[in-house]
């Protein structure tokens, strides 16, 4: 499979070089017919070699295009036409200048590409480091709690009442569930951030089914949390990766439970506009610290903010939400409501045929 992709890439870039060179030949013939200026023809072919170097990998294609362009100019557009002649000083000097400029251009563009690749690799390393720093405390805390609860039951089994044992096991279960959600978030954010070419596999999903599935899972874990729902009465199909968008909604709902101290109700609203769909998750809790709102969806090292009653940092979950929504072509925001509580909104684009399924 890798070899097939390699040969496919080689053929694709070879056809690209041939196509650019052919286009340059057509333009040069038109210029030669109208103004008969070889200097303009040379500039056209220098531009063609530059484009070949920009849109292909490595030195080979750019240098090959430079050589091919030099030969074409000498053969078709300099005296004597339709014959190679490097004995004439003007032809020889023009050919050498053109070849030199084209090769230097190829080298510079290739160097810029490699520099960009190095910057991408460095950014990936910074992402890994930030990710490790961001989760180290969040993973340690629930693991310590689970260990403590299990150890307390094991070492004091005969001295604890049934209610005390159940309370300790419920605490361990809650922390374990949170760890499962954290692992899911880590897997997703790693894939979204590390693989720049990750493709979202979209399919038209019925809004009602998506929301019902998310709320069913959420209420199974939080039966005592009151969630109100406002969705359009019409059938709406949205192009998305259902699993990833479900993760976004679940993260936002879980954030309200974990961080909104004093919260009594969560509201999930969905509104369809002309070109997109707006999802809103809001609560009536304590709200976000004012200095944290600006960096809610930025890198892991700066999204450790938590609301006044927060049990754990919310940076990973919100970073996951931002990555998924961005990959879908949407946007996400978070803010405090004037009457108190948080409001998170994200949009997903509607394709023209999304409602025709």
C-alpha positions in Angstrom: 0.0 0.0 0.0 2.8 2.4 0.9 4.6 1.6 -2.4 1.4 2.2 -4.3 0.9 5.6 -2.7 4.5 6.4 -3.5 4.2 5.6 -7.2 0.8 7.4 -7.3 2.5 10.5 -5.8 5.4 10.3 -8.4 2.9 10.0 -11.3 0.8 12.8 -9.9 3.7 15.2 -9.6 5.2 14.1 -13.0 1.8 14.9 -14.7 1.8 18.3 -12.9 5.3 19.2 -14.2 4.2 18.2 -17.7 1.0 20.1 -17.5 2.7 23.3 -16.2 5.4 23.0 -19.0 2.7 22.5 -21.6 0.8 25.5 -20.4 4.0 27.6 -20.5 4.6 26.4 -24.1 1.1 27.5 -25.2 1.4 30.9 -23.5 4.9 31.4 -25.0 3.7 30.6 -28.5 1.0 33.2 -28.2 3.5 35.8 -26.9 6.0 34.9 -29.7 3.2 35.3 -32.3 2.0 38.7 -31.0 5.2 40.5 -29.8 8.1 38.2 -30.8 10.0 38.8 -27.6 12.2 35.9 -26.4 12.8 37.7 -23.1 9.2 37.4 -22.2 9.3 33.7 -23.2 12.2 33.1 -20.9 10.3 34.8 -18.0 7.3 32.5 -18.7 9.5 29.4 -18.4 11.2 30.7 -15.3 7.8 31.1 -13.7 6.8 27.6 -14.9 9.9 26.1 -13.3 9.2 28.1 -10.1 5.6 26.7 -10.0 7.0 23.1 -10.5 9.4 23.6 -7.6 6.6 25.0 -5.3 4.1 22.3 -6.0 6.4 19.3 -6.0 8.6 17.5 -3.5 12.3 17.7 -3.4 14.8 19.0 -5.9 14.3 16.5 -8.7 11.2 17.9 -10.3 12.2 21.5 -10.1 15.7 20.9 -11.5 14.3 18.6 -14.2 11.7 21.2 -15.1 14.5 23.8 -15.3 16.5 21.7 -17.7 13.5 20.9 -19.8 12.4 24.5 -20.0 15.9 25.6 -21.0 16.0 23.1 -23.8 12.5 24.0 -25.0 13.3 27.7 -25.1 16.6 27.0 -27.0 14.8 24.7 -29.4 11.6 26.5 -30.2 12.0 30.2 -29.4 15.6 31.1 -30.2 17.5 31.3 -33.5 17.7 29.0 -35.3 14.2 27.7 -34.4 13.5 24.0 -34.1 17.2 23.2 -33.5 19.4 23.1 -30.5 22.3 25.6 -30.8 24.4 26.6 -27.9 27.3 27.9 -30.0 25.7 31.3 -30.3 26.9 33.4 -27.3 23.5 35.0 -26.7 21.7 31.6 -26.7 24.3 30.1 -24.5 24.3 33.0 -22.0 20.4 33.0 -21.9 20.3 29.3 -21.4 22.8 29.4 -18.5 21.1 32.3 -16.8 17.7 30.7 -17.1 19.0 27.3 -15.8 20.8 29.0 -12.9 17.7 31.0 -11.9 15.5 28.0 -12.1 17.8 25.8 -10.1 18.3 28.4 -7.4 14.5 28.8 -7.2 14.0 25.1 -6.9 16.6 24.9 -4.1 15.0 27.8 -2.2 11.5 26.5 -2.4 12.6 23.1 -1.3 14.5 24.6 1.6 11.4 26.5 2.6 9.3 23.3 2.4 11.8 21.4 4.6 11.8 24.3 7.1 8.1 24.2 7.3 8.2 20.4 7.9 10.7 21.0 10.7 8.4 23.6 12.2 5.5 21.2 12.0 7.5 18.5 13.7 8.6 20.9 16.4 4.9 21.9 16.9 4.0 18.3 17.3 6.7 17.8 19.9 5.4 20.9 21.8 1.9 19.5 21.6 3.1 16.2 23.0 4.9 18.0 25.9 1.9 20.2 26.6 -0.4 17.2 26.5 1.7 15.3 29.1 1.9 18.3 31.4 -1.9 18.9 31.1 -3.0 15.3 31.9 -0.4 14.4 34.6 -2.3 15.9 37.5 -5.8 15.1 36.1 -4.9 11.4 35.8 -3.1 11.2 39.1 -6.0 12.6 41.1 -8.7 10.0 40.2 -6.2 7.2 40.3 -5.2 8.1 43.8 -8.9 8.3 44.8 -9.7 4.9 43.3 -6.7 3.4 45.0 -7.6 5.0 48.3 -11.3 3.8 48.1 -10.4 0.3 47.2 -7.6 0.1 49.9 -10.0 1.4 52.5 -12.6 -1.2 51.7 -10.0 -4.0 51.5 -8.2 -3.1 54.8 -11.4 -2.2 56.8 -13.9 -4.5 55.3 -15.3 -5.9 58.6 -15.3 -2.5 60.3 -17.2 -0.6 57.5 -21.0 -0.6 57.2 -22.7 -1.6 54.0 -23.5 2.1 53.3 -19.9 3.1 53.8 -18.7 0.4 51.4 -21.2 1.4 48.8 -20.2 5.1 49.2 -16.5 4.2 48.7 -17.3 2.0 45.7 -19.5 4.7 44.2 -16.7 7.2 44.4 -14.3 4.8 42.8 -16.8 4.1 40.0 -17.3 7.8 39.4 -13.6 8.3 39.1 -13.2 5.3 36.8 -15.9 6.6 34.5 -14.1 10.0 34.4 -10.9 8.2 33.5 -12.6 6.4 30.7 -13.8 9.7 29.3 -10.4 11.2 29.7 -8.8 8.4 27.8 -11.3 8.8 25.0 -10.5 12.5 24.9 -6.8 11.8 24.8 -7.1 9.4 21.9 -9.2 11.8 19.9 -7.1 15.0 20.6 -3.9 13.0 19.8 -5.3 11.9 16.5 -6.6 15.4 15.6 -3.5 17.2 16.6 -0.8 14.8 15.5 -2.2 13.8 12.1 -2.5 17.0 10.0 -4.1 15.0 7.2 -6.8 13.3 9.4 -10.0 13.2 7.3 -13.4 13.5 8.9 -15.7 10.9 7.4 -19.1 12.7 7.2 -22.5 11.1 6.8 -25.9 12.7 7.0 -27.1 12.1 10.6 -30.6 12.8 11.8 -30.4 15.5 14.5 -33.1 13.9 16.7 -31.3 10.5 16.8 -28.0 12.2 17.6 -29.4 14.2 20.5 -31.4 11.2 21.8 -28.3 9.0 21.8 -26.1 11.6 23.7 -28.8 12.4 26.3 -29.5 8.7 26.9 -25.8 8.0 27.6 -25.5 11.1 29.7 -28.6 10.4 31.9 -27.4 6.9 32.5 -24.4 8.4 34.2 -26.1 11.4 35.8 -29.8 10.4 36.5 -30.2 13.3 39.0 -29.1 16.1 36.6 -32.0 17.9 35.0 -31.4 18.5 31.2 -33.9 20.4 29.1 -34.0 20.1 25.4 -35.0 22.5 22.6 -34.6 21.2 19.0 -36.4 22.0 15.7 -39.6 20.1 15.1 -38.6 19.4 11.5 -36.4 16.5 10.5 -32.9 17.8 10.0 -30.0 15.8 8.6 -26.5 17.2 9.4 -23.3 16.0 7.6 -20.9 14.9 10.4 -18.9 12.1 12.1 -21.6 11.1 14.6 -19.2 9.6 17.1 -17.0 12.7 17.2 -19.9 15.2 17.5 -21.4 13.0 20.2 -18.1 13.3 22.1 -18.3 17.1 21.8 -21.8 17.2 23.2 -20.9 14.8 26.0 -17.8 16.8 26.9 -19.8 20.0 27.2 -22.5 18.3 29.3 -19.9 16.7 31.5 -18.1 20.0 31.9 -21.3 21.5 33.3 -21.6 18.7 35.8 -18.0 18.7 36.9 -17.3 22.5 37.0 -20.6 24.4 37.4 -20.9 24.7 41.1 -24.4 25.5 42.2 -25.8 24.2 38.9 -29.5 23.0 39.0 -30.2 22.7 35.3 -28.5 22.2 31.9 -30.2 23.2 28.7 -29.3 21.8 25.3 -30.6 24.0 22.4 -30.2 23.3 18.7 -31.1 25.9 16.0 -31.0 25.6 12.3 -29.9 28.6 10.2 -29.6 29.0 6.5 -26.1 27.5 6.1 -25.3 25.9 9.5 -26.7 24.4 12.7 -26.0 26.0 16.0 -25.7 23.8 19.1 -25.8 25.5 22.5 -25.1 24.0 26.0 -25.8 26.3 28.9 -26.1 25.9 32.7 -27.0 28.1 35.6 -23.9 27.4 37.7 -21.1 29.6 39.0 -19.7 30.5 35.6 -16.1 30.8 34.4 -13.3 32.9 35.7 -13.0 36.0 33.6 -9.3 35.5 32.9 -9.9 31.9 31.6 -12.5 32.6 28.9 -10.0 34.0 26.4 -7.9 30.8 26.5 -10.6 28.2 26.8 -9.8 26.5 23.5 -6.1 27.3 23.2 -3.3 24.9 23.8 -3.3 22.3 26.6 -0.9 24.3 28.8 -3.3 27.2 29.0 -6.7 25.6 29.2 -6.3 24.2 32.7 -8.8 26.8 33.9 -11.7 25.5 35.9 -14.9 27.0 37.3 -15.2 27.9 41.0 -16.4 24.5 41.9 -14.4 22.5 39.4 -13.1 19.2 40.4 -10.6 18.8 37.6 -9.1 20.9 34.8 -11.3 21.2 31.7 -8.5 21.9 29.2 -8.3 18.5 27.5 -12.1 18.2 27.0 -12.5 21.6 25.5 -9.4 21.2 23.3 -11.0 18.0 22.0 -14.2 19.9 21.3 -12.4 22.7 19.4 -10.3 20.2 17.3 -13.4 18.2 16.3 -15.5 21.2 15.5 -12.7 22.8 13.5 -12.2 19.6 11.5 -15.9 19.7 10.6 -15.5 23.2 9.3 -17.3 24.8 12.2 -16.5 27.1 15.1 -16.9 27.0 18.9 -17.2 29.7 21.6 -17.6 29.9 25.4 -18.9 32.7 27.5 -20.5 33.6 30.8 -24.2 34.4 30.7 -25.3 37.8 32.2 -27.7 36.1 34.6 -25.0 33.6 35.7 -23.7 30.3 34.4 -21.9 29.3 31.2 -22.9 29.2 27.6 -21.0 27.1 25.0 -21.9 27.3 21.3 -20.6 25.5 18.3 -21.7 25.5 14.7 -21.6 22.8 12.0 -22.0 23.7 8.3 -25.0 22.4 6.4 -24.2 21.1 2.9 -26.8 21.9 0.2 -28.0 18.3 0.0 -27.9 17.6 3.7 -31.6 18.0 4.1 -32.5 16.1 1.0 -31.6 12.7 2.3 
